[in-house]
Amino acid sequence: MDISGTLHIGTFEAKNKLSSLVDRASKGSRIWITKRGKRTALLSSGVECLGKTDVDLIASFRLIRKRSKSGNDSLKSLIEEGQR
């Protein structure tokens, strides 16, 4: 376990202790599963992923697209301008 309270565990050990790891994750622990010392998967409660709904994300993307439209320039003209 590192300083932040995140646990790192190898794939073999994770396979053998999956049930207890899921219990720990459901209580708020973050568990990185490693393969040959490199992080390959994260086991967590999923609560931190519940911030925005799909509708909220779509609305955010539409707002970004609306803000980024600067005029009627075609993509070709913008590319040619960038090459000068």
Distance bins in CASP14 RR format, pairs under 12 A and 6 or more apart:
PFRMAT RR
TARGET T0000
AUTHOR 0000-0000-0000
RMODE 2
METHOD distances of the structure
MODEL  1
1 7 1 0 1 0 0 0 0 0 0 0 0
1 8 1 0 0 1 0 0 0 0 0 0 0
1 9 0 0 0 0 1 0 0 0 0 0 0
1 24 0 0 0 0 0 1 0 0 0 0 0
1 29 0 0 0 0 1 0 0 0 0 0 0
1 30 0 0 0 0 0 1 0 0 0 0 0
1 31 0 0 0 0 1 0 0 0 0 0 0
1 32 0 0 0 0 0 1 0 0 0 0 0
2 8 1 0 0 1 0 0 0 0 0 0 0
2 9 0 0 0 0 0 1 0 0 0 0 0
2 29 0 0 0 0 0 1 0 0 0 0 0
2 30 0 0 0 0 1 0 0 0 0 0 0
2 31 0 0 0 0 0 1 0 0 0 0 0
2 32 0 0 0 0 1 0 0 0 0 0 0
2 34 0 0 0 0 0 1 0 0 0 0 0
2 39 0 0 0 0 0 1 0 0 0 0 0
4 29 0 0 0 0 0 1 0 0 0 0 0
4 30 0 0 0 0 1 0 0 0 0 0 0
4 32 0 0 0 0 0 1 0 0 0 0 0
5 24 0 0 0 0 0 1 0 0 0 0 0
5 28 0 0 0 0 1 0 0 0 0 0 0
5 29 1 0 0 1 0 0 0 0 0 0 0
5 30 1 0 0 1 0 0 0 0 0 0 0
5 31 0 0 0 0 1 0 0 0 0 0 0
5 32 0 0 0 0 0 1 0 0 0 0 0
6 24 0 0 0 0 0 1 0 0 0 0 0
6 25 0 0 0 0 0 1 0 0 0 0 0
6 28 0 0 0 0 0 1 0 0 0 0 0
6 29 1 0 0 1 0 0 0 0 0 0 0
6 30 1 0 1 0 0 0 0 0 0 0 0
6 31 1 0 0 1 0 0 0 0 0 0 0
6 32 1 0 0 1 0 0 0 0 0 0 0
6 33 0 0 0 0 0 1 0 0 0 0 0
6 34 0 0 0 0 0 1 0 0 0 0 0
6 39 0 0 0 0 1 0 0 0 0 0 0
6 42 0 0 0 0 1 0 0 0 0 0 0
6 43 0 0 0 0 0 1 0 0 0 0 0
6 44 0 0 0 0 1 0 0 0 0 0 0
7 13 0 0 0 0 0 1 0 0 0 0 0
7 14 0 0 0 0 1 0 0 0 0 0 0
7 17 0 0 0 0 0 1 0 0 0 0 0
7 20 0 0 0 0 0 1 0 0 0 0 0
7 21 0 0 0 0 1 0 0 0 0 0 0
7 24 1 0 0 1 0 0 0 0 0 0 0
7 25 0 0 0 0 1 0 0 0 0 0 0
7 28 0 0 0 0 0 1 0 0 0 0 0
7 29 1 0 0 1 0 0 0 0 0 0 0
7 30 1 0 0 1 0 0 0 0 0 0 0
7 31 1 0 1 0 0 0 0 0 0 0 0
7 32 1 0 0 1 0 0 0 0 0 0 0
7 33 0 0 0 0 1 0 0 0 0 0 0
7 34 0 0 0 0 0 1 0 0 0 0 0
7 39 0 0 0 0 0 1 0 0 0 0 0
7 42 0 0 0 0 0 1 0 0 0 0 0
7 43 0 0 0 0 1 0 0 0 0 0 0
7 44 0 0 0 0 0 1 0 0 0 0 0
8 14 0 0 0 0 0 1 0 0 0 0 0
8 21 0 0 0 0 0 1 0 0 0 0 0
8 29 0 0 0 0 0 1 0 0 0 0 0
8 30 0 0 0 0 1 0 0 0 0 0 0
8 31 1 0 0 1 0 0 0 0 0 0 0
8 32 1 0 1 0 0 0 0 0 0 0 0
8 33 0 0 0 0 1 0 0 0 0 0 0
8 34 1 0 1 0 0 0 0 0 0 0 0
8 35 0 0 0 0 0 1 0 0 0 0 0
8 37 1 0 0 1 0 0 0 0 0 0 0
8 38 0 0 0 0 0 1 0 0 0 0 0
8 39 1 0 0 1 0 0 0 0 0 0 0
8 40 0 0 0 0 0 1 0 0 0 0 0
8 41 0 0 0 0 0 1 0 0 0 0 0
8 42 0 0 0 0 0 1 0 0 0 0 0
8 43 0 0 0 0 0 1 0 0 0 0 0
9 15 0 0 0 0 1 0 0 0 0 0 0
9 16 0 0 0 0 1 0 0 0 0 0 0
9 17 1 0 0 1 0 0 0 0 0 0 0
9 18 0 0 0 0 0 1 0 0 0 0 0
9 20 0 0 0 0 0 1 0 0 0 0 0
9 21 1 0 0 1 0 0 0 0 0 0 0
9 24 0 0 0 0 0 1 0 0 0 0 0
9 25 0 0 0 0 0 1 0 0 0 0 0
9 29 0 0 0 0 0 1 0 0 0 0 0
9 30 0 0 0 0 0 1 0 0 0 0 0
9 31 1 0 0 1 0 0 0 0 0 0 0
9 32 1 0 0 1 0 0 0 0 0 0 0
9 33 1 0 0 1 0 0 0 0 0 0 0
9 34 1 0 0 1 0 0 0 0 0 0 0
9 35 0 0 0 0 0 1 0 0 0 0 0
9 37 0 0 0 0 0 1 0 0 0 0 0
9 39 0 0 0 0 0 1 0 0 0 0 0
9 40 0 0 0 0 0 1 0 0 0 0 0
9 41 0 0 0 0 0 1 0 0 0 0 0
9 42 0 0 0 0 0 1 0 0 0 0 0
9 43 0 0 0 0 1 0 0 0 0 0 0
10 16 0 0 0 0 1 0 0 0 0 0 0
10 17 0 0 0 0 1 0 0 0 0 0 0
10 18 0 0 0 0 0 1 0 0 0 0 0
10 21 0 0 0 0 0 1 0 0 0 0 0
10 31 0 0 0 0 0 1 0 0 0 0 0
10 32 0 0 0 0 1 0 0 0 0 0 0
10 33 1 0 0 1 0 0 0 0 0 0 0
10 34 1 0 1 0 0 0 0 0 0 0 0
10 35 1 0 0 1 0 0 0 0 0 0 0
10 36 0 0 0 0 1 0 0 0 0 0 0
10 37 1 0 0 1 0 0 0 0 0 0 0
10 38 0 0 0 0 0 1 0 0 0 0 0
10 39 0 0 0 0 0 1 0 0 0 0 0
10 40 0 0 0 0 1 0 0 0 0 0 0
10 41 0 0 0 0 0 1 0 0 0 0 0
10 43 0 0 0 0 0 1 0 0 0 0 0
11 17 0 0 0 0 0 1 0 0 0 0 0
11 18 0 0 0 0 0 1 0 0 0 0 0
11 21 0 0 0 0 0 1 0 0 0 0 0
11 31 0 0 0 0 0 1 0 0 0 0 0
11 32 0 0 0 0 0 1 0 0 0 0 0
11 33 1 0 1 0 0 0 0 0 0 0 0
11 34 1 0 0 1 0 0 0 0 0 0 0
11 35 1 0 1 0 0 0 0 0 0 0 0
11 36 0 0 0 0 1 0 0 0 0 0 0
11 37 0 0 0 0 1 0 0 0 0 0 0
11 38 0 0 0 0 0 1 0 0 0 0 0
11 39 0 0 0 0 0 1 0 0 0 0 0
11 40 1 0 0 1 0 0 0 0 0 0 0
11 41 0 0 0 0 1 0 0 0 0 0 0
11 43 0 0 0 0 0 1 0 0 0 0 0
12 18 0 0 0 0 0 1 0 0 0 0 0
12 33 0 0 0 0 0 1 0 0 0 0 0
12 34 0 0 0 0 0 1 0 0 0 0 0
12 35 0 0 0 0 1 0 0 0 0 0 0
12 36 0 0 0 0 0 1 0 0 0 0 0
12 37 0 0 0 0 0 1 0 0 0 0 0
13 20 0 0 0 0 0 1 0 0 0 0 0
13 21 0 0 0 0 1 0 0 0 0 0 0
13 31 0 0 0 0 0 1 0 0 0 0 0
13 33 0 0 0 0 1 0 0 0 0 0 0
13 34 0 0 0 0 1 0 0 0 0 0 0
13 35 0 0 0 0 0 1 0 0 0 0 0
14 20 0 0 0 0 0 1 0 0 0 0 0
14 21 1 0 0 1 0 0 0 0 0 0 0
14 22 0 0 0 0 0 1 0 0 0 0 0
14 24 0 0 0 0 0 1 0 0 0 0 0
14 25 0 0 0 0 0 1 0 0 0 0 0
14 31 1 0 0 1 0 0 0 0 0 0 0
14 32 0 0 0 0 1 0 0 0 0 0 0
14 33 1 0 1 0 0 0 0 0 0 0 0
14 34 0 0 0 0 1 0 0 0 0 0 0
14 35 0 0 0 0 1 0 0 0 0 0 0
14 40 0 0 0 0 1 0 0 0 0 0 0
14 41 0 0 0 0 1 0 0 0 0 0 0
14 42 0 0 0 0 0 1 0 0 0 0 0
14 43 1 0 0 1 0 0 0 0 0 0 0
15 21 0 0 0 0 1 0 0 0 0 0 0
15 33 0 0 0 0 1 0 0 0 0 0 0
15 35 0 0 0 0 0 1 0 0 0 0 0
15 41 0 0 0 0 0 1 0 0 0 0 0
17 23 0 0 0 0 1 0 0 0 0 0 0
17 24 0 0 0 0 1 0 0 0 0 0 0
17 25 0 0 0 0 0 1 0 0 0 0 0
17 31 0 0 0 0 1 0 0 0 0 0 0
17 33 0 0 0 0 0 1 0 0 0 0 0
17 43 0 0 0 0 0 1 0 0 0 0 0
18 24 0 0 0 0 0 1 0 0 0 0 0
18 25 0 0 0 0 0 1 0 0 0 0 0
18 31 0 0 0 0 0 1 0 0 0 0 0
18 33 0 0 0 0 1 0 0 0 0 0 0
18 41 0 0 0 0 0 1 0 0 0 0 0
18 43 0 0 0 0 1 0 0 0 0 0 0
19 25 0 0 0 0 0 1 0 0 0 0 0
19 26 0 0 0 0 0 1 0 0 0 0 0
19 43 0 0 0 0 0 1 0 0 0 0 0
20 26 0 0 0 0 0 1 0 0 0 0 0
20 27 0 0 0 0 0 1 0 0 0 0 0
20 29 0 0 0 0 0 1 0 0 0 0 0
20 31 0 0 0 0 0 1 0 0 0 0 0
20 43 0 0 0 0 0 1 0 0 0 0 0
21 27 0 0 0 0 0 1 0 0 0 0 0
21 28 0 0 0 0 0 1 0 0 0 0 0
21 29 0 0 0 0 1 0 0 0 0 0 0
21 30 0 0 0 0 0 1 0 0 0 0 0
21 31 1 0 1 0 0 0 0 0 0 0 0
21 32 0 0 0 0 0 1 0 0 0 0 0
21 33 0 0 0 0 1 0 0 0 0 0 0
21 41 0 0 0 0 0 1 0 0 0 0 0
21 42 0 0 0 0 0 1 0 0 0 0 0
21 43 1 0 1 0 0 0 0 0 0 0 0
21 44 0 0 0 0 0 1 0 0 0 0 0
21 45 0 0 0 0 0 1 0 0 0 0 0
22 28 0 0 0 0 0 1 0 0 0 0 0
22 29 0 0 0 0 0 1 0 0 0 0 0
22 31 0 0 0 0 1 0 0 0 0 0 0
22 33 0 0 0 0 0 1 0 0 0 0 0
22 43 1 0 0 1 0 0 0 0 0 0 0
22 44 0 0 0 0 0 1 0 0 0 0 0
22 45 0 0 0 0 1 0 0 0 0 0 0
22 46 0 0 0 0 0 1 0 0 0 0 0
23 29 0 0 0 0 1 0 0 0 0 0 0
23 31 0 0 0 0 0 1 0 0 0 0 0
23 43 0 0 0 0 0 1 0 0 0 0 0
23 45 0 0 0 0 0 1 0 0 0 0 0
24 30 0 0 0 0 1 0 0 0 0 0 0
24 31 1 0 0 1 0 0 0 0 0 0 0
24 43 0 0 0 0 1 0 0 0 0 0 0
24 44 0 0 0 0 1 0 0 0 0 0 0
24 45 0 0 0 0 1 0 0 0 0 0 0
25 31 1 0 1 0 0 0 0 0 0 0 0
25 32 0 0 0 0 0 1 0 0 0 0 0
25 33 0 0 0 0 0 1 0 0 0 0 0
25 41 0 0 0 0 0 1 0 0 0 0 0
25 42 0 0 0 0 1 0 0 0 0 0 0
25 43 1 0 1 0 0 0 0 0 0 0 0
25 44 1 0 1 0 0 0 0 0 0 0 0
25 45 1 0 1 0 0 0 0 0 0 0 0
25 46 0 0 0 0 1 0 0 0 0 0 0
25 47 0 0 0 0 0 1 0 0 0 0 0
25 48 0 0 0 0 0 1 0 0 0 0 0
26 43 0 0 0 0 1 0 0 0 0 0 0
26 44 0 0 0 0 1 0 0 0 0 0 0
26 45 1 0 1 0 0 0 0 0 0 0 0
26 46 0 0 0 0 1 0 0 0 0 0 0
26 47 0 0 0 0 1 0 0 0 0 0 0
27 43 0 0 0 0 0 1 0 0 0 0 0
27 44 0 0 0 0 0 1 0 0 0 0 0
27 45 1 0 0 1 0 0 0 0 0 0 0
27 47 0 0 0 0 0 1 0 0 0 0 0
28 43 0 0 0 0 0 1 0 0 0 0 0
28 44 1 0 0 1 0 0 0 0 0 0 0
28 45 1 0 1 0 0 0 0 0 0 0 0
28 46 0 0 0 0 1 0 0 0 0 0 0
28 47 1 0 0 1 0 0 0 0 0 0 0
28 48 0 0 0 0 1 0 0 0 0 0 0
29 42 0 0 0 0 0 1 0 0 0 0 0
29 43 0 0 0 0 1 0 0 0 0 0 0
29 44 1 0 0 1 0 0 0 0 0 0 0
29 45 0 0 0 0 1 0 0 0 0 0 0
29 46 0 0 0 0 0 1 0 0 0 0 0
29 47 0 0 0 0 0 1 0 0 0 0 0
30 39 0 0 0 0 0 1 0 0 0 0 0
30 41 0 0 0 0 0 1 0 0 0 0 0
30 42 1 0 0 1 0 0 0 0 0 0 0
30 43 1 0 0 1 0 0 0 0 0 0 0
30 44 1 0 1 0 0 0 0 0 0 0 0
30 45 0 0 0 0 1 0 0 0 0 0 0
30 46 0 0 0 0 1 0 0 0 0 0 0
30 47 0 0 0 0 0 1 0 0 0 0 0
30 48 0 0 0 0 1 0 0 0 0 0 0
31 39 0 0 0 0 0 1 0 0 0 0 0
31 40 0 0 0 0 0 1 0 0 0 0 0
31 41 0 0 0 0 1 0 0 0 0 0 0
31 42 1 0 0 1 0 0 0 0 0 0 0
31 43 1 0 1 0 0 0 0 0 0 0 0
31 44 1 0 0 1 0 0 0 0 0 0 0
31 45 0 0 0 0 0 1 0 0 0 0 0
32 38 0 0 0 0 1 0 0 0 0 0 0
32 39 1 0 1 0 0 0 0 0 0 0 0
32 40 0 0 0 0 1 0 0 0 0 0 0
32 41 1 0 0 1 0 0 0 0 0 0 0
32 42 1 0 1 0 0 0 0 0 0 0 0
32 43 1 0 0 1 0 0 0 0 0 0 0
32 44 0 0 0 0 1 0 0 0 0 0 0
33 39 1 0 0 1 0 0 0 0 0 0 0
33 40 1 0 1 0 0 0 0 0 0 0 0
33 41 1 0 1 0 0 0 0 0 0 0 0
33 42 1 0 0 1 0 0 0 0 0 0 0
33 43 1 0 0 1 0 0 0 0 0 0 0
33 44 0 0 0 0 0 1 0 0 0 0 0
34 40 1 0 0 1 0 0 0 0 0 0 0
34 41 0 0 0 0 1 0 0 0 0 0 0
34 42 0 0 0 0 0 1 0 0 0 0 0
34 43 0 0 0 0 0 1 0 0 0 0 0
35 41 0 0 0 0 1 0 0 0 0 0 0
42 48 0 0 0 0 0 1 0 0 0 0 0
42 49 0 0 0 0 0 1 0 0 0 0 0
44 50 0 0 0 0 0 1 0 0 0 0 0
49 57 0 0 0 0 0 1 0 0 0 0 0
50 56 0 0 0 0 0 1 0 0 0 0 0
51 57 0 0 0 0 1 0 0 0 0 0 0
51 60 0 0 0 0 0 1 0 0 0 0 0
52 58 0 0 0 0 1 0 0 0 0 0 0
52 59 0 0 0 0 1 0 0 0 0 0 0
52 60 1 0 0 1 0 0 0 0 0 0 0
52 61 0 0 0 0 0 1 0 0 0 0 0
53 59 0 0 0 0 1 0 0 0 0 0 0
53 60 0 0 0 0 0 1 0 0 0 0 0
54 60 0 0 0 0 0 1 0 0 0 0 0
54 61 0 0 0 0 0 1 0 0 0 0 0
55 61 0 0 0 0 0 1 0 0 0 0 0
55 62 0 0 0 0 0 1 0 0 0 0 0
56 62 0 0 0 0 0 1 0 0 0 0 0
56 63 0 0 0 0 0 1 0 0 0 0 0
57 63 0 0 0 0 0 1 0 0 0 0 0
57 64 0 0 0 0 0 1 0 0 0 0 0
58 64 0 0 0 0 0 1 0 0 0 0 0
58 65 0 0 0 0 0 1 0 0 0 0 0
59 65 0 0 0 0 0 1 0 0 0 0 0
59 66 0 0 0 0 0 1 0 0 0 0 0
60 66 0 0 0 0 0 1 0 0 0 0 0
60 67 0 0 0 0 0 1 0 0 0 0 0
61 67 0 0 0 0 0 1 0 0 0 0 0
61 68 0 0 0 0 0 1 0 0 0 0 0
62 68 0 0 0 0 0 1 0 0 0 0 0
62 69 0 0 0 0 0 1 0 0 0 0 0
63 69 0 0 0 0 0 1 0 0 0 0 0
68 78 0 0 0 0 0 1 0 0 0 0 0
69 78 0 0 0 0 0 1 0 0 0 0 0
70 77 0 0 0 0 0 1 0 0 0 0 0
70 78 0 0 0 0 1 0 0 0 0 0 0
71 77 0 0 0 0 0 1 0 0 0 0 0
71 78 0 0 0 0 0 1 0 0 0 0 0
72 78 0 0 0 0 0 1 0 0 0 0 0
73 79 0 0 0 0 0 1 0 0 0 0 0
73 80 0 0 0 0 0 1 0 0 0 0 0
73 81 0 0 0 0 1 0 0 0 0 0 0
73 82 0 0 0 0 0 1 0 0 0 0 0
74 80 0 0 0 0 1 0 0 0 0 0 0
74 81 0 0 0 0 0 1 0 0 0 0 0
75 81 0 0 0 0 0 1 0 0 0 0 0
75 82 0 0 0 0 0 1 0 0 0 0 0
76 82 0 0 0 0 0 1 0 0 0 0 0
76 83 0 0 0 0 0 1 0 0 0 0 0
77 83 0 0 0 0 0 1 0 0 0 0 0
77 84 0 0 0 0 0 1 0 0 0 0 0
78 84 0 0 0 0 0 1 0 0 0 0 0
END
